[in-house]
């Protein structure tokens, strides 16, 4: 495994374990030992999808490969689908959203953001607040619908 793939895998493992396991344990009271297989499966799906995106010479975003690979191994015709669905079902979707939101925030280019006018700051605050409120409303709705 080349150094860049090794670094990618280590980064995925570190962020996933820290964020998903801890948020799953603290926020949703799911034991870390119960969450580990599901997190490893999700890390594997992400890693293989990213590698496919680098190896296949098509101009398609990497997230497409990750999603497609995840769909293939979790669809009912896959021989490992029951294990994948059972183990990843122990990971709260909100724990995953926390990880994705964190990584998206880290990816912001603050230098170009600072060059915008002060109006951009107000728009950003409104967008962030709106996104938070919509996510909170969806979460509350689904929790009530599922008696969570």
ZIPE-V520734 format. One record per residue. N is the residue number from 1. RES is the residue in one small letter. SS is DSSP state (helix for helix, strand for strand, loop for the rest). NEAR is the number of other ideal C-beta (glycine too) atoms within 10 Angstrom. Layout:
BEGIN
n=N res=RES ss=SS near=NEAR
n=N res=RES ss=SS near=NEAR
END
This chain:
BEGIN
n=1 res=x ss=loop near=9
n=2 res=x ss=loop near=7
n=3 res=x ss=helix near=7
n=4 res=x ss=helix near=9
n=5 res=x ss=helix near=13
n=6 res=x ss=helix near=10
n=7 res=x ss=helix near=11
n=8 res=x ss=helix near=17
n=9 res=x ss=helix near=17
n=10 res=x ss=helix near=10
n=11 res=x ss=helix near=12
n=12 res=x ss=helix near=18
n=13 res=x ss=helix near=14
n=14 res=x ss=helix near=11
n=15 res=x ss=helix near=16
n=16 res=x ss=helix near=20
n=17 res=x ss=helix near=16
n=18 res=x ss=helix near=12
n=19 res=x ss=helix near=19
n=20 res=x ss=helix near=23
n=21 res=x ss=helix near=21
n=22 res=x ss=helix near=14
n=23 res=x ss=helix near=21
n=24 res=x ss=helix near=24
n=25 res=x ss=helix near=16
n=26 res=x ss=helix near=10
n=27 res=x ss=helix near=12
n=28 res=x ss=helix near=15
n=29 res=x ss=loop near=8
n=30 res=x ss=loop near=18
n=31 res=x ss=loop near=11
n=32 res=x ss=helix near=13
n=33 res=x ss=helix near=9
n=34 res=x ss=helix near=14
n=35 res=x ss=helix near=25
n=36 res=x ss=helix near=16
n=37 res=x ss=helix near=16
n=38 res=x ss=helix near=23
n=39 res=x ss=helix near=24
n=40 res=x ss=helix near=15
n=41 res=x ss=helix near=21
n=42 res=x ss=helix near=21
n=43 res=x ss=helix near=18
n=44 res=x ss=helix near=16
n=45 res=x ss=helix near=22
n=46 res=x ss=helix near=21
n=47 res=x ss=helix near=18
n=48 res=x ss=helix near=15
n=49 res=x ss=helix near=19
n=50 res=x ss=helix near=19
n=51 res=x ss=helix near=18
n=52 res=x ss=helix near=17
n=53 res=x ss=helix near=17
n=54 res=x ss=helix near=13
n=55 res=x ss=helix near=8
n=56 res=x ss=loop near=9
n=57 res=x ss=loop near=6
n=58 res=x ss=loop near=8
n=59 res=x ss=loop near=4
n=60 res=x ss=loop near=12
n=61 res=x ss=loop near=9
n=62 res=x ss=helix near=14
n=63 res=x ss=helix near=12
n=64 res=x ss=helix near=13
n=65 res=x ss=helix near=22
n=66 res=x ss=helix near=20
n=67 res=x ss=helix near=13
n=68 res=x ss=helix near=13
n=69 res=x ss=helix near=20
n=70 res=x ss=helix near=19
n=71 res=x ss=helix near=11
n=72 res=x ss=helix near=12
n=73 res=x ss=helix near=18
n=74 res=x ss=helix near=17
n=75 res=x ss=loop near=11
n=76 res=x ss=loop near=7
n=77 res=x ss=loop near=6
n=78 res=x ss=loop near=14
n=79 res=x ss=loop near=7
n=80 res=x ss=loop near=11
n=81 res=x ss=helix near=14
n=82 res=x ss=helix near=11
n=83 res=x ss=helix near=14
n=84 res=x ss=helix near=20
n=85 res=x ss=helix near=16
n=86 res=x ss=helix near=12
n=87 res=x ss=helix near=19
n=88 res=x ss=helix near=20
n=89 res=x ss=loop near=10
n=90 res=x ss=loop near=16
n=91 res=x ss=loop near=24
n=92 res=x ss=loop near=19
n=93 res=x ss=helix near=12
n=94 res=x ss=helix near=16
n=95 res=x ss=helix near=23
n=96 res=x ss=helix near=18
n=97 res=x ss=helix near=13
n=98 res=x ss=helix near=17
n=99 res=x ss=helix near=17
n=100 res=x ss=helix near=10
n=101 res=x ss=helix near=14
n=102 res=x ss=helix near=14
n=103 res=x ss=helix near=12
n=104 res=x ss=helix near=9
n=105 res=x ss=helix near=9
n=106 res=x ss=helix near=8
n=107 res=x ss=loop near=7
n=108 res=x ss=loop near=10
n=109 res=x ss=loop near=8
n=110 res=x ss=helix near=7
n=111 res=x ss=helix near=7
n=112 res=x ss=helix near=8
n=113 res=x ss=helix near=11
n=114 res=x ss=helix near=9
n=115 res=x ss=helix near=9
n=116 res=x ss=loop near=11
n=117 res=x ss=loop near=8
n=118 res=x ss=helix near=6
n=119 res=x ss=helix near=8
n=120 res=x ss=helix near=12
n=121 res=x ss=helix near=12
n=122 res=x ss=helix near=10
n=123 res=x ss=helix near=11
n=124 res=x ss=helix near=13
n=125 res=x ss=helix near=10
n=126 res=x ss=helix near=10
n=127 res=x ss=helix near=10
n=128 res=x ss=helix near=11
n=129 res=x ss=helix near=10
n=130 res=x ss=helix near=10
n=131 res=x ss=helix near=11
n=132 res=x ss=helix near=11
n=133 res=x ss=helix near=10
n=134 res=x ss=helix near=10
n=135 res=x ss=helix near=13
n=136 res=x ss=helix near=10
n=137 res=x ss=helix near=10
n=138 res=x ss=helix near=10
n=139 res=x ss=helix near=14
n=140 res=x ss=helix near=11
n=141 res=x ss=helix near=10
n=142 res=x ss=helix near=12
n=143 res=x ss=helix near=11
n=144 res=x ss=helix near=9
n=145 res=x ss=helix near=8
n=146 res=x ss=loop near=7
n=147 res=x ss=loop near=5
n=148 res=x ss=loop near=10
END
